[in-house]
Amino acid sequence: MATEKETKKIDSRIPEGPVAEKWTNYKAHQRLVNPKNKLKLDVIVVGTGLAGASAAASLGEMGFNVLNFCIQDSPRRAHSIAAQGGINAAKNYQNDGDSVYRLFYDTVKGGDYRAREANVYRLAEVSNNIIDQCVAQGVPFAREYGGMLANRSFGGAQVSRTFYAKGQTGQQLLLGAYSSLSAQVQAGKVKLFTRYEMEDVVIVDGRARGIIAKNLVTGKLERFSANAVVIATGGYGNAYFLSTNAMGCNCTAAVQCYRKGAYMANPSYVQIHPTCIPVHGDKQSKLTLMSESLRNDGRIWVPKKLEDAKKLQEGTLQGWEIPEEDRDYYLERRYPAFGNLVPRDVASRAAKERCDKGFGVNNTGLAVFLDFSESINRLGLDAMKQRYGNLFDMYEEITDVYPGDLANEINGVKYYKPMMIYPAIHYTMGGVWVDYELQTSIPGLFAIGECNFSDHGANRLGASALMQGLADGYFVLPYTIQNYLADQAIWPRISTDLPEFEAAEKAVDDELTRLLNIKGKRSVDSIHKELGHIMWEYVGMGRTAEGLKTGIQKMKELQKEFDTNLFVPGSKEGLNVELDKAIHLRDFFTMGELVAHDALSRNESCGGHFREEYQTEEGEAKRDDENYFYVGCWEYQGADKDPELIKEPLEYEAIKVQTRNYKN
Ligand SMILES: Cc1cc2nc3c(=O)[nH]c(=O)nc-3n(C[C@H](O)[C@H](O)[C@H](O)COP(=O)(O)OP(=O)(O)OC[C@H]3O[C@@H](n4cnc5c(N)ncnc54)[C@H](O)[C@@H]3O)c2cc1C
């Protein structure tokens, strides 16, 4: 079992002073790179999602030479385009009492008091700059009739602070970032490498000095050197096989950095999103999110009577045949103050609780209703279409049910067809450990966006991932990386002929050969699916010490199967998608075990990490601040050894740590 390393100390480099002044002070005293030296400095940015594209564009504009990599054929295809609902900012356009402090407070509380206070305050501060930046780029945010930018509400907040572009916010923001990136490509400051996958980070004299990347079209391995490396490679949700993430999402870059010495922080903090289209068969390889924004107008319910639920499961009764008085709007009942807009972890657990008790509404018993009848009756279908048109269409395309179709009228009340939803893996709050400067435990290696652990604690509030990714890329990293680069101009360009590059490339090549030579009988997907089942069953929404130990054991056995019975067709040369997937799966195993180790070591429930042994009588998460008020950082010890835990204690000065309350 994993061990703890109490002796090692972590320096998170949080500046001195009150939380509200730390970022201003940091900027005031920061070492900047002399403009002439910027021309001599190269920075590798891996990833072109919102975090990577914004960072690459900003660094290019500042004068650095940027090498920007992605696995897709265009930066515009990064997973970030999937983001639907919106992006938070403390603009207070609605004049409903919002402020930087309030966004900061909501985010820390939403994260169940497991985030780093200083980082979150900075995030809330720069949130407003992001909106200005994106509007200047031409991002078509929704507007009120009078021209002001419109807002809606997301979970865990009682103000309206989410900026959106229909249900396509991520796509529109990415187009904005992409236009800035393209301008820098045109100016010669950013060189794009599409269809390239980072396979390893190269460390020279203890510093990150480059990467080994595979040209995914030719299969050739190539070496790239730079003065600093930034990874912006997204989350590890696909370790669970079924998730709302894009199929290509993987954690290979992050896990390779971990193997080279970067700590992985809080891996057990995985977000399970309450409003996804339920699993409908075992041939599925992807789940679809229905944006949280729908909870602004949709009401979540299951029948009050078990006999009604049974009939729904048998298909002899339809949701719209159940009258108002027989519906249990359980979130509104349990959490009157926040109702349907409780944070995701709370809403997901409440859905599971109802379904576990037999109230599920589809044939598998694993679904609840999301119903727009009340809003359509009050505001009209057109208003709903304006807000969520593309989400309604998407739901219809997948399920053949249009949520705006009138289905029944009981006692003068019109009932429309509801959506069916169930929780699914969606986002990973854990990730590569970074200090206040977004630097990992390897000097010269930075991590931004979803792939780091930085700002969301044990649970991320809706519309905060885009905020964090763009904060990191546009406004934080461009400052903090200079503190590191300020010294770097004295170094001559690092040659990729150094033995460290040679050794790293050879190790990657050997690994590709090993995977191709296993020549077993099982496809990558069949093993990945089995890993996903283990993860969901033992390391999913409800965890126990016993289950986690079983999960780790089962993962180890399955990994043996992977190492001895995998079949990868084709060769190293040219395009080989199966080979690429095999590498990703190798790393999902490492990540999966880390999630389980972290979950096992954390004998408490907090946010997305729910240990069934630690809950209140009402089934709420029970934290243990006395023993677990820290960031859990894991250090790699070798392929056959369990990782070691190092703790970064959390320090709060502005916010009183208390039990989360969404009831009143
Ligand atoms: C369906 C869905 C809806 C969402 N809606 C919202 C929302 O409304 N609001 C919100 O705030 N958040 C939302 N999120 C979360 C948010 O979209 C993501 O957290 C965020 O976009 C991640 O951005 P990123 O730049 O960190 O990573 P990604 O967008 O995942 O980009 C990763 C980049 O890294 C590259 N890459 C990965 N591995 C390698 C490698 N080894 N070598 C080279 N390149 C590599 C990829 O090519 C890609 O360019 C949603 C998520 C999903 C799944």
The ligand as an SDF file (V2000), in Angstrom:
LIG
                    3D

 53 58  0  0  0  0  0  0  0  0999 V2000
  -19.2450   18.2510  -22.3920 C   0  0  0  0  0  0  0  0  0  0  0  0
  -18.4920   19.2480  -21.5660 C   0  0  0  0  0  0  0  0  0  0  0  0
  -19.0260   20.4900  -21.3230 C   0  0  0  0  0  0  0  0  0  0  0  0
  -18.3360   21.4100  -20.5410 C   0  0  0  0  0  0  0  0  0  0  0  0
  -18.8930   22.6430  -20.3280 N   0  0  0  0  0  0  0  0  0  0  0  0
  -18.2070   23.5400  -19.5750 C   0  0  0  0  0  0  0  0  0  0  0  0
  -18.7550   24.8420  -19.3450 C   0  0  0  0  0  0  0  0  0  0  0  0
  -19.8380   25.1740  -19.8150 O   0  0  0  0  0  0  0  0  0  0  0  0
  -18.0320   25.7070  -18.6050 N   0  0  0  0  0  0  0  0  0  0  0  0
  -16.8260   25.3820  -18.0630 C   0  0  0  0  0  0  0  0  0  0  0  0
  -16.2200   26.2180  -17.4010 O   0  0  0  0  0  0  0  0  0  0  0  0
  -16.2760   24.1640  -18.3000 N   0  0  0  0  0  0  0  0  0  0  0  0
  -16.9410   23.2460  -19.0270 C   0  0  0  0  0  0  0  0  0  0  0  0
  -16.3870   22.0150  -19.2510 N   0  0  0  0  0  0  0  0  0  0  0  0
  -15.0060   21.7470  -18.8090 C   0  0  0  0  0  0  0  0  0  0  0  0
  -14.0330   22.4140  -19.7870 C   0  0  0  0  0  0  0  0  0  0  0  0
  -14.4960   22.2900  -21.1010 O   0  0  0  0  0  0  0  0  0  0  0  0
  -12.6320   21.8090  -19.7270 C   0  0  0  0  0  0  0  0  0  0  0  0
  -12.2300   21.6540  -18.4110 O   0  0  0  0  0  0  0  0  0  0  0  0
  -11.6390   22.7280  -20.4200 C   0  0  0  0  0  0  0  0  0  0  0  0
  -12.0690   23.0340  -21.7120 O   0  0  0  0  0  0  0  0  0  0  0  0
  -10.2580   22.1050  -20.4640 C   0  0  0  0  0  0  0  0  0  0  0  0
   -9.4280   22.9420  -21.2160 O   0  0  0  0  0  0  0  0  0  0  0  0
   -7.8690   22.6500  -21.3340 P   0  0  0  0  0  0  0  0  0  0  0  0
   -7.3320   23.6810  -22.2560 O   0  0  0  0  0  0  0  0  0  0  0  0
   -7.2830   22.5330  -19.9930 O   0  0  0  0  0  0  0  0  0  0  0  0
   -7.7890   21.2020  -21.9920 O   0  0  0  0  0  0  0  0  0  0  0  0
   -8.4340   20.5600  -23.4010 P   0  0  0  0  0  0  0  0  0  0  0  0
   -9.4390   21.4770  -23.9480 O   0  0  0  0  0  0  0  0  0  0  0  0
   -8.7750   19.2040  -22.9920 O   0  0  0  0  0  0  0  0  0  0  0  0
   -7.2070   20.6060  -24.3430 O   0  0  0  0  0  0  0  0  0  0  0  0
   -6.1470   19.6940  -24.2380 C   0  0  0  0  0  0  0  0  0  0  0  0
   -5.1650   19.9870  -25.3560 C   0  0  0  0  0  0  0  0  0  0  0  0
   -4.0150   19.2080  -25.1410 O   0  0  0  0  0  0  0  0  0  0  0  0
   -3.6690   18.5000  -26.3170 C   0  0  0  0  0  0  0  0  0  0  0  0
   -3.0110   17.2760  -25.8910 N   0  0  0  0  0  0  0  0  0  0  0  0
   -3.4210   16.3670  -24.9890 C   0  0  0  0  0  0  0  0  0  0  0  0
   -2.4780   15.4370  -24.8100 N   0  0  0  0  0  0  0  0  0  0  0  0
   -1.4450   15.7580  -25.6210 C   0  0  0  0  0  0  0  0  0  0  0  0
   -0.1640   15.1940  -25.8800 C   0  0  0  0  0  0  0  0  0  0  0  0
    0.2660   14.1310  -25.2200 N   0  0  0  0  0  0  0  0  0  0  0  0
    0.6140   15.7890  -26.8080 N   0  0  0  0  0  0  0  0  0  0  0  0
    0.1910   16.9050  -27.4820 C   0  0  0  0  0  0  0  0  0  0  0  0
   -0.9830   17.4950  -27.2360 N   0  0  0  0  0  0  0  0  0  0  0  0
   -1.7900   16.9250  -26.3260 C   0  0  0  0  0  0  0  0  0  0  0  0
   -4.9510   18.3060  -27.0630 C   0  0  0  0  0  0  0  0  0  0  0  0
   -4.6830   18.1390  -28.4270 O   0  0  0  0  0  0  0  0  0  0  0  0
   -5.6570   19.6260  -26.7440 C   0  0  0  0  0  0  0  0  0  0  0  0
   -5.2130   20.6010  -27.6520 O   0  0  0  0  0  0  0  0  0  0  0  0
  -17.0820   21.0670  -20.0040 C   0  0  0  0  0  0  0  0  0  0  0  0
  -16.5400   19.8120  -20.2500 C   0  0  0  0  0  0  0  0  0  0  0  0
  -17.2410   18.9020  -21.0060 C   0  0  0  0  0  0  0  0  0  0  0  0
  -16.6750   17.5320  -21.1960 C   0  0  0  0  0  0  0  0  0  0  0  0
  1  2  1  0
  2  3  1  0
  2 52  2  0
  3  4  2  0
  4  5  1  0
  4 50  1  0
  5  6  2  0
  6  7  1  0
  6 13  1  0
  7  8  2  0
  7  9  1  0
  9 10  1  0
 10 11  2  0
 10 12  1  0
 12 13  2  0
 13 14  1  0
 14 15  1  0
 14 50  1  0
 15 16  1  0
 16 17  1  0
 16 18  1  0
 18 19  1  0
 18 20  1  0
 20 21  1  0
 20 22  1  0
 22 23  1  0
 23 24  1  0
 24 25  2  0
 24 26  1  0
 24 27  1  0
 27 28  1  0
 28 29  2  0
 28 30  1  0
 28 31  1  0
 31 32  1  0
 32 33  1  0
 33 34  1  0
 33 48  1  0
 34 35  1  0
 35 36  1  0
 35 46  1  0
 36 37  1  0
 36 45  1  0
 37 38  2  0
 38 39  1  0
 39 40  1  0
 39 45  2  0
 40 41  1  0
 40 42  2  0
 42 43  1  0
 43 44  2  0
 44 45  1  0
 46 47  1  0
 46 48  1  0
 48 49  1  0
 50 51  2  0
 51 52  1  0
 52 53  1  0
M  END
$$$$
